[in-house]
Amino acid sequence: FGPLRIDAAVPLNRDPGDPHFGIYAGIGQAF
């Protein structure tokens, strides 16, 4: 069972209607 991670991202060039941020969950190495 590998490491769990949660990443948060903020878009640099957001289009109208796009969310202000994104949250991603993953299993494994960050890089």
A tleap script that builds the chain and sets N, CA, C and O, in Angstrom:
source leaprc.protein.ff14SB
mol = sequence {
  NPHE GLY PRO LEU ARG ILE ASP ALA ALA VAL
  PRO LEU ASN ARG ASP PRO GLY ASP PRO HIE
  PHE GLY ILE TYR ALA GLY ILE GLY GLN ALA
  CPHE
}
set mol.1.N position { 0.859 -1.183 0.000 }
set mol.1.CA position { 0.000 0.000 0.000 }
set mol.1.C position { 0.892 1.230 0.000 }
set mol.1.O position { 1.644 1.445 0.951 }
set mol.2.N position { 0.824 2.028 -1.035 }
set mol.2.CA position { 1.708 3.188 -1.188 }
set mol.2.C position { 1.187 4.423 -0.482 }
set mol.2.O position { 0.103 4.416 0.103 }
set mol.3.N position { 1.970 5.473 -0.545 }
set mol.3.CA position { 1.570 6.729 0.100 }
set mol.3.C position { 0.374 7.381 -0.608 }
set mol.3.O position { 0.258 7.333 -1.832 }
set mol.4.N position { -0.486 7.975 0.172 }
set mol.4.CA position { -1.620 8.732 -0.368 }
set mol.4.C position { -1.244 10.201 -0.406 }
set mol.4.O position { -0.488 10.675 0.441 }
set mol.5.N position { -1.764 10.914 -1.378 }
set mol.5.CA position { -1.483 12.345 -1.435 }
set mol.5.C position { -2.719 13.092 -1.908 }
set mol.5.O position { -3.564 12.548 -2.620 }
set mol.6.N position { -2.803 14.339 -1.500 }
set mol.6.CA position { -3.851 15.252 -1.956 }
set mol.6.C position { -3.153 16.516 -2.428 }
set mol.6.O position { -2.375 17.115 -1.684 }
set mol.7.N position { -3.426 16.923 -3.658 }
set mol.7.CA position { -2.813 18.107 -4.247 }
set mol.7.C position { -3.892 19.153 -4.485 }
set mol.7.O position { -5.021 18.826 -4.851 }
set mol.8.N position { -3.534 20.404 -4.275 }
set mol.8.CA position { -4.419 21.522 -4.590 }
set mol.8.C position { -3.754 22.359 -5.675 }
set mol.8.O position { -2.544 22.586 -5.636 }
set mol.9.N position { -4.535 22.815 -6.636 }
set mol.9.CA position { -4.001 23.588 -7.753 }
set mol.9.C position { -4.860 24.825 -7.987 }
set mol.9.O position { -6.085 24.788 -7.865 }
set mol.10.N position { -4.182 25.926 -8.328 }
set mol.10.CA position { -4.856 27.179 -8.663 }
set mol.10.C position { -4.453 27.532 -10.093 }
set mol.10.O position { -3.260 27.651 -10.371 }
set mol.11.N position { -5.401 27.702 -11.003 }
set mol.11.CA position { -5.048 28.016 -12.388 }
set mol.11.C position { -4.481 29.430 -12.521 }
set mol.11.O position { -4.947 30.360 -11.863 }
set mol.12.N position { -3.470 29.581 -13.378 }
set mol.12.CA position { -2.883 30.899 -13.602 }
set mol.12.C position { -3.738 31.739 -14.544 }
set mol.12.O position { -3.908 32.938 -14.328 }
set mol.13.N position { -4.273 31.115 -15.582 }
set mol.13.CA position { -5.118 31.814 -16.560 }
set mol.13.C position { -6.481 31.141 -16.579 }
set mol.13.O position { -6.728 30.225 -17.364 }
set mol.14.N position { -7.353 31.607 -15.711 }
set mol.14.CA position { -8.672 30.990 -15.560 }
set mol.14.C position { -9.643 31.597 -16.561 }
set mol.14.O position { -9.724 32.818 -16.691 }
set mol.15.N position { -10.377 30.748 -17.267 }
set mol.15.CA position { -11.417 31.197 -18.190 }
set mol.15.C position { -12.721 31.401 -17.425 }
set mol.15.O position { -12.911 30.796 -16.370 }
set mol.16.N position { -13.627 32.242 -17.935 }
set mol.16.CA position { -14.921 32.416 -17.271 }
set mol.16.C position { -15.649 31.075 -17.160 }
set mol.16.O position { -15.735 30.319 -18.127 }
set mol.17.N position { -16.161 30.803 -15.988 }
set mol.17.CA position { -16.871 29.556 -15.751 }
set mol.17.C position { -15.997 28.447 -15.201 }
set mol.17.O position { -16.513 27.432 -14.734 }
set mol.18.N position { -14.684 28.620 -15.248 }
set mol.18.CA position { -13.778 27.619 -14.690 }
set mol.18.C position { -13.730 27.752 -13.172 }
set mol.18.O position { -13.950 28.844 -12.648 }
set mol.19.N position { -13.449 26.675 -12.461 }
set mol.19.CA position { -13.358 26.750 -11.000 }
set mol.19.C position { -12.139 27.556 -10.557 }
set mol.19.O position { -11.176 27.708 -11.310 }
set mol.20.N position { -12.192 28.068 -9.333 }
set mol.20.CA position { -11.101 28.873 -8.785 }
set mol.20.C position { -9.924 28.016 -8.347 }
set mol.20.O position { -8.800 28.511 -8.264 }
set mol.21.N position { -10.161 26.747 -8.066 }
set mol.21.CA position { -9.085 25.846 -7.659 }
set mol.21.C position { -9.509 24.415 -7.946 }
set mol.21.O position { -10.681 24.140 -8.203 }
set mol.22.N position { -8.547 23.515 -7.898 }
set mol.22.CA position { -8.821 22.097 -8.098 }
set mol.22.C position { -8.147 21.281 -7.019 }
set mol.22.O position { -7.070 21.643 -6.543 }
set mol.23.N position { -8.765 20.194 -6.631 }
set mol.23.CA position { -8.197 19.283 -5.638 }
set mol.23.C position { -8.096 17.908 -6.288 }
set mol.23.O position { -9.064 17.400 -6.855 }
set mol.24.N position { -6.915 17.318 -6.195 }
set mol.24.CA position { -6.641 16.028 -6.819 }
set mol.24.C position { -6.137 15.061 -5.761 }
set mol.24.O position { -5.332 15.433 -4.906 }
set mol.25.N position { -6.603 13.839 -5.815 }
set mol.25.CA position { -6.143 12.788 -4.905 }
set mol.25.C position { -5.428 11.730 -5.731 }
set mol.25.O position { -5.814 11.433 -6.861 }
set mol.26.N position { -4.375 11.166 -5.142 }
set mol.26.CA position { -3.627 10.156 -5.869 }
set mol.26.C position { -2.964 9.172 -4.928 }
set mol.26.O position { -2.897 9.374 -3.716 }
set mol.27.N position { -2.477 8.102 -5.527 }
set mol.27.CA position { -1.741 7.085 -4.789 }
set mol.27.C position { -0.379 6.954 -5.450 }
set mol.27.O position { -0.295 6.763 -6.663 }
set mol.28.N position { 0.689 7.054 -4.667 }
set mol.28.CA position { 2.029 6.880 -5.203 }
set mol.28.C position { 2.908 8.087 -4.943 }
set mol.28.O position { 2.597 8.936 -4.108 }
set mol.29.N position { 4.007 8.148 -5.671 }
set mol.29.CA position { 4.992 9.211 -5.503 }
set mol.29.C position { 4.443 10.536 -6.020 }
set mol.29.O position { 3.637 10.562 -6.950 }
set mol.30.N position { 4.885 11.641 -5.408 }
set mol.30.CA position { 4.477 12.962 -5.870 }
set mol.30.C position { 5.177 13.306 -7.181 }
set mol.30.O position { 4.576 13.938 -8.050 }
set mol.31.N position { 6.440 12.901 -7.337 }
set mol.31.CA position { 7.208 13.196 -8.560 }
set mol.31.C position { 7.817 11.921 -9.073 }
set mol.31.O position { 8.506 11.933 -10.093 }
savepdb mol mol.pdb
quit
